[in-house]
């Protein structure tokens, strides 16, 4: 029973983390960082999952940025 509760907590934390990261813009950054700080990240497993989600988001942003920059270079 306890293991199922931990899985539910992890799933809820993942949903909340993804929801915050999906709203990320320069204008909303400070507010969303505060929301992220308020998440209950109280185990190593939760911390690892959140770190992976953040790195995944950063990687996606970097890929979009590189695509955009390449298009600009092609147009010049």
PyMOL commands that place a pseudoatom at each C-alpha (Angstrom):
pseudoatom trace, name=CA, resn=UNK, resi=1, chain=A, elem=C, hetatm=0, pos=[0.000, 0.000, 0.000]
pseudoatom trace, name=CA, resn=UNK, resi=2, chain=A, elem=C, hetatm=0, pos=[2.802, 2.399, 0.914]
pseudoatom trace, name=CA, resn=UNK, resi=3, chain=A, elem=C, hetatm=0, pos=[4.555, 1.832, -2.415]
pseudoatom trace, name=CA, resn=UNK, resi=4, chain=A, elem=C, hetatm=0, pos=[1.381, 2.751, -4.303]
pseudoatom trace, name=CA, resn=UNK, resi=5, chain=A, elem=C, hetatm=0, pos=[1.169, 5.971, -2.285]
pseudoatom trace, name=CA, resn=UNK, resi=6, chain=A, elem=C, hetatm=0, pos=[4.737, 6.846, -3.269]
pseudoatom trace, name=CA, resn=UNK, resi=7, chain=A, elem=C, hetatm=0, pos=[3.924, 6.185, -6.927]
pseudoatom trace, name=CA, resn=UNK, resi=8, chain=A, elem=C, hetatm=0, pos=[0.886, 8.454, -6.650]
pseudoatom trace, name=CA, resn=UNK, resi=9, chain=A, elem=C, hetatm=0, pos=[3.051, 11.174, -5.084]
pseudoatom trace, name=CA, resn=UNK, resi=10, chain=A, elem=C, hetatm=0, pos=[5.629, 10.848, -7.865]
pseudoatom trace, name=CA, resn=UNK, resi=11, chain=A, elem=C, hetatm=0, pos=[2.940, 10.985, -10.555]
pseudoatom trace, name=CA, resn=UNK, resi=12, chain=A, elem=C, hetatm=0, pos=[1.344, 14.059, -8.956]
pseudoatom trace, name=CA, resn=UNK, resi=13, chain=A, elem=C, hetatm=0, pos=[4.731, 15.764, -8.640]
pseudoatom trace, name=CA, resn=UNK, resi=14, chain=A, elem=C, hetatm=0, pos=[5.539, 14.995, -12.272]
pseudoatom trace, name=CA, resn=UNK, resi=15, chain=A, elem=C, hetatm=0, pos=[2.206, 16.461, -13.425]
pseudoatom trace, name=CA, resn=UNK, resi=16, chain=A, elem=C, hetatm=0, pos=[2.707, 19.610, -11.346]
pseudoatom trace, name=CA, resn=UNK, resi=17, chain=A, elem=C, hetatm=0, pos=[6.315, 20.005, -12.509]
pseudoatom trace, name=CA, resn=UNK, resi=18, chain=A, elem=C, hetatm=0, pos=[5.413, 19.574, -16.169]
pseudoatom trace, name=CA, resn=UNK, resi=19, chain=A, elem=C, hetatm=0, pos=[2.536, 22.035, -15.808]
pseudoatom trace, name=CA, resn=UNK, resi=20, chain=A, elem=C, hetatm=0, pos=[4.910, 24.655, -14.413]
pseudoatom trace, name=CA, resn=UNK, resi=21, chain=A, elem=C, hetatm=0, pos=[7.588, 24.002, -17.030]
pseudoatom trace, name=CA, resn=UNK, resi=22, chain=A, elem=C, hetatm=0, pos=[5.058, 24.130, -19.874]
pseudoatom trace, name=CA, resn=UNK, resi=23, chain=A, elem=C, hetatm=0, pos=[4.073, 27.672, -18.851]
pseudoatom trace, name=CA, resn=UNK, resi=24, chain=A, elem=C, hetatm=0, pos=[7.664, 28.884, -18.736]
pseudoatom trace, name=CA, resn=UNK, resi=25, chain=A, elem=C, hetatm=0, pos=[8.275, 32.224, -20.440]
pseudoatom trace, name=CA, resn=UNK, resi=26, chain=A, elem=C, hetatm=0, pos=[10.640, 35.080, -19.581]
pseudoatom trace, name=CA, resn=UNK, resi=27, chain=A, elem=C, hetatm=0, pos=[7.676, 37.106, -18.310]
pseudoatom trace, name=CA, resn=UNK, resi=28, chain=A, elem=C, hetatm=0, pos=[6.447, 34.330, -15.988]
pseudoatom trace, name=CA, resn=UNK, resi=29, chain=A, elem=C, hetatm=0, pos=[9.860, 33.024, -14.941]
pseudoatom trace, name=CA, resn=UNK, resi=30, chain=A, elem=C, hetatm=0, pos=[10.039, 34.426, -11.379]
pseudoatom trace, name=CA, resn=UNK, resi=31, chain=A, elem=C, hetatm=0, pos=[6.481, 33.415, -10.523]
pseudoatom trace, name=CA, resn=UNK, resi=32, chain=A, elem=C, hetatm=0, pos=[6.974, 29.894, -11.876]
pseudoatom trace, name=CA, resn=UNK, resi=33, chain=A, elem=C, hetatm=0, pos=[10.317, 29.438, -10.114]
pseudoatom trace, name=CA, resn=UNK, resi=34, chain=A, elem=C, hetatm=0, pos=[8.540, 30.266, -6.870]
pseudoatom trace, name=CA, resn=UNK, resi=35, chain=A, elem=C, hetatm=0, pos=[5.836, 27.697, -7.661]
pseudoatom trace, name=CA, resn=UNK, resi=36, chain=A, elem=C, hetatm=0, pos=[8.529, 25.126, -8.395]
pseudoatom trace, name=CA, resn=UNK, resi=37, chain=A, elem=C, hetatm=0, pos=[10.228, 25.882, -5.061]
pseudoatom trace, name=CA, resn=UNK, resi=38, chain=A, elem=C, hetatm=0, pos=[6.924, 25.218, -3.288]
pseudoatom trace, name=CA, resn=UNK, resi=39, chain=A, elem=C, hetatm=0, pos=[6.662, 21.673, -4.656]
pseudoatom trace, name=CA, resn=UNK, resi=40, chain=A, elem=C, hetatm=0, pos=[7.211, 18.910, -2.121]
pseudoatom trace, name=CA, resn=UNK, resi=41, chain=A, elem=C, hetatm=0, pos=[10.557, 17.541, -3.267]
pseudoatom trace, name=CA, resn=UNK, resi=42, chain=A, elem=C, hetatm=0, pos=[11.564, 15.610, -0.188]
pseudoatom trace, name=CA, resn=UNK, resi=43, chain=A, elem=C, hetatm=0, pos=[13.281, 12.503, -1.522]
pseudoatom trace, name=CA, resn=UNK, resi=44, chain=A, elem=C, hetatm=0, pos=[16.227, 11.810, -3.776]
pseudoatom trace, name=CA, resn=UNK, resi=45, chain=A, elem=C, hetatm=0, pos=[13.924, 10.120, -6.306]
pseudoatom trace, name=CA, resn=UNK, resi=46, chain=A, elem=C, hetatm=0, pos=[11.674, 13.185, -6.491]
pseudoatom trace, name=CA, resn=UNK, resi=47, chain=A, elem=C, hetatm=0, pos=[14.677, 15.488, -6.869]
pseudoatom trace, name=CA, resn=UNK, resi=48, chain=A, elem=C, hetatm=0, pos=[16.134, 13.321, -9.627]
pseudoatom trace, name=CA, resn=UNK, resi=49, chain=A, elem=C, hetatm=0, pos=[12.845, 13.260, -11.526]
pseudoatom trace, name=CA, resn=UNK, resi=50, chain=A, elem=C, hetatm=0, pos=[12.429, 17.036, -11.278]
pseudoatom trace, name=CA, resn=UNK, resi=51, chain=A, elem=C, hetatm=0, pos=[15.997, 17.628, -12.407]
pseudoatom trace, name=CA, resn=UNK, resi=52, chain=A, elem=C, hetatm=0, pos=[15.439, 15.366, -15.408]
pseudoatom trace, name=CA, resn=UNK, resi=53, chain=A, elem=C, hetatm=0, pos=[12.267, 17.261, -16.313]
pseudoatom trace, name=CA, resn=UNK, resi=54, chain=A, elem=C, hetatm=0, pos=[14.098, 20.600, -16.097]
pseudoatom trace, name=CA, resn=UNK, resi=55, chain=A, elem=C, hetatm=0, pos=[16.978, 19.339, -18.253]
pseudoatom trace, name=CA, resn=UNK, resi=56, chain=A, elem=C, hetatm=0, pos=[14.480, 17.913, -20.749]
pseudoatom trace, name=CA, resn=UNK, resi=57, chain=A, elem=C, hetatm=0, pos=[12.792, 21.332, -20.981]
pseudoatom trace, name=CA, resn=UNK, resi=58, chain=A, elem=C, hetatm=0, pos=[16.107, 23.162, -21.378]
pseudoatom trace, name=CA, resn=UNK, resi=59, chain=A, elem=C, hetatm=0, pos=[17.127, 20.741, -24.122]
pseudoatom trace, name=CA, resn=UNK, resi=60, chain=A, elem=C, hetatm=0, pos=[13.876, 21.373, -26.011]
pseudoatom trace, name=CA, resn=UNK, resi=61, chain=A, elem=C, hetatm=0, pos=[14.314, 25.126, -25.698]
pseudoatom trace, name=CA, resn=UNK, resi=62, chain=A, elem=C, hetatm=0, pos=[17.895, 24.906, -26.960]
pseudoatom trace, name=CA, resn=UNK, resi=63, chain=A, elem=C, hetatm=0, pos=[16.851, 22.811, -29.965]
pseudoatom trace, name=CA, resn=UNK, resi=64, chain=A, elem=C, hetatm=0, pos=[14.161, 25.350, -30.886]
pseudoatom trace, name=CA, resn=UNK, resi=65, chain=A, elem=C, hetatm=0, pos=[16.636, 28.180, -30.483]
pseudoatom trace, name=CA, resn=UNK, resi=66, chain=A, elem=C, hetatm=0, pos=[19.192, 26.468, -32.721]
pseudoatom trace, name=CA, resn=UNK, resi=67, chain=A, elem=C, hetatm=0, pos=[16.533, 25.797, -35.357]
pseudoatom trace, name=CA, resn=UNK, resi=68, chain=A, elem=C, hetatm=0, pos=[15.508, 29.448, -35.246]
pseudoatom trace, name=CA, resn=UNK, resi=69, chain=A, elem=C, hetatm=0, pos=[19.109, 30.648, -35.502]
pseudoatom trace, name=CA, resn=UNK, resi=70, chain=A, elem=C, hetatm=0, pos=[19.778, 28.332, -38.449]
pseudoatom trace, name=CA, resn=UNK, resi=71, chain=A, elem=C, hetatm=0, pos=[16.767, 29.739, -40.273]
pseudoatom trace, name=CA, resn=UNK, resi=72, chain=A, elem=C, hetatm=0, pos=[18.019, 33.254, -39.711]
pseudoatom trace, name=CA, resn=UNK, resi=73, chain=A, elem=C, hetatm=0, pos=[21.467, 32.327, -41.054]
pseudoatom trace, name=CA, resn=UNK, resi=74, chain=A, elem=C, hetatm=0, pos=[19.912, 30.781, -44.150]
pseudoatom trace, name=CA, resn=UNK, resi=75, chain=A, elem=C, hetatm=0, pos=[17.905, 33.942, -44.824]
pseudoatom trace, name=CA, resn=UNK, resi=76, chain=A, elem=C, hetatm=0, pos=[20.932, 36.205, -44.572]
for i in range(1, 76): cmd.bond("trace and resi %d" % i, "trace and resi %d" % (i + 1))
show_as sticks, trace
zoom trace
